[in-house]
Amino acid sequence: GGGLFPFFGHLKKPYLPPFVSDHIELVGDAKTELAQYIPKESLPKMYGGDAADIPILDTSDLKSSSADSYEGEELEETNIAAGDKMEICIEAENGAGRFGWYFISEGDYDVGFSVKVEEKEGDKTELEVRKYEKLITDQGSYTSKGPCKVTLTWDNSYSLFTSKTIKFVASVAEVSDVGGKTKS
């Protein structure tokens, strides 16, 4: 195969142990060369086969990191140092609230992200709405049943050297009931 990667790949191959290098085949043009190794009926059309193409996550509805606003709200920008994390707490103190968030990381760097909700009625139950994931961008919302606190956490503690710059917006609107009518 042609191309730059196969050239460098062939340079590395002699340094790999035989039980690894014997099972590696570098190809230049996927559309023409993969069919030599994988049956055409198993290869997606995008790689020169007959199988259905693999759906790719569509993030076109999310803004680019060069945007300054999201749905009319100005984005705040902050830098999270390598080995550090940032938390924002938003409260709906007097009643139910509809919380919303959006963020995007500049430079396509992932950052750990989680959302936790602490309902304030009754037994103060903590509920994790979104489990920890490493993401480049995310948007979401949560509607509480009563007064509560939402904590958004961006975690860069796993990164030893790379700080992450994110742009974000987080908000709450109190609602009179869970049906979504805004309080006046």
Disulfide bonds with the S-S distance in Angstrom:
none
